[in-house]
Amino acid sequence: MIKRILTLMMPPIILILIRKIKGSIKHGWHGDYTSWAEAQAKSTGYESQLILDKVYTSLLKVKNGEAIYERDSVIFNEIQYSWQLLSGLMYAAAKNHGNLNVLDFGGSLGSTYYQNKKFLSGLESVNWSIIEQENFVECGRNNFANQHLHFYNNIDECFRNQSPTVLVLSSVLQYIEKPYELLEELLSYNFDMILIDRTPFAYSGKDTITLQTVPPEIYHASYPCWLFNENNFIDKFNGYKLLESFDALYSSKSLKLKGFIYELKE
């Protein structure tokens, strides 16, 4: 009762400021941790069944034609394209006589595939392989796999069954404990094209481990997240030429999401 009375007595501008402060604490990127383990200890992690269940429910609606578009488990009334990423996919297909063979690392249950399906359907052939966590792979195989869409637990398993020439890394490297080690392994396969999207970079400073808290209207979760130093990141692609870099979806005072289109040097 006292809290309600005090709230009614406060000037509106004070209430607005309080709500903004509370909102900024609830979600977003916070902290500068000395290790991945330290940040992980304060997070809920990605393995939560809640995340899989919500992504499954949303993407199944897209698959069945009951919804238009899904991203991060959220349903949208229209497709929000990453036109740069789609351009990279079309460029790769054009170089390969209309054939597109993709390895989508960390591709959920096929969000990027379904996002671009309208355009991909016009190609000569499409083979889209996703590497994900075990629970996502099982769900994907049981509910979403078809002649175009495949799910695998690791890179070796994928290459035993497919021959991808295009690597898609969309909103994934920042959630890997040792992203540069993974990137080094992936680069060893000499993909013809590498398409990177929705990857966070700090405006200045070193690579930083932070904690990302998901907005509660999406789902309740938090996980460790890298904010990369852009120069350090770009230096890893010595064997590739940069065709384009672009801003991707979001920026704030502390970080920007970016994407890159790389082509293997001849």
ABEGO torsion letter per residue (X at the ends): XAAAAAAAABBAAAAAAAAAAAAAAABEBBEBBABAAAAAAABAEAABAAAAAAAAAAAAAAAAGABABBBGGBBBABBBBBAAAAAAAAAAAAAAGGBBBBBBBGAEAGAAAAAAAAAAAABABBBBBBBBBAAAAAAAAAAABBAABBBBABAAAAAAABBBABBBBBGAAAABABAAAAAAAAAAAGBABBBBBGBBBBABEBBBBBBBBBBAAABBBBBBBBBBBAAAAAAAAAABBBABBBBBGBBBAABBBBBBBBBBBX
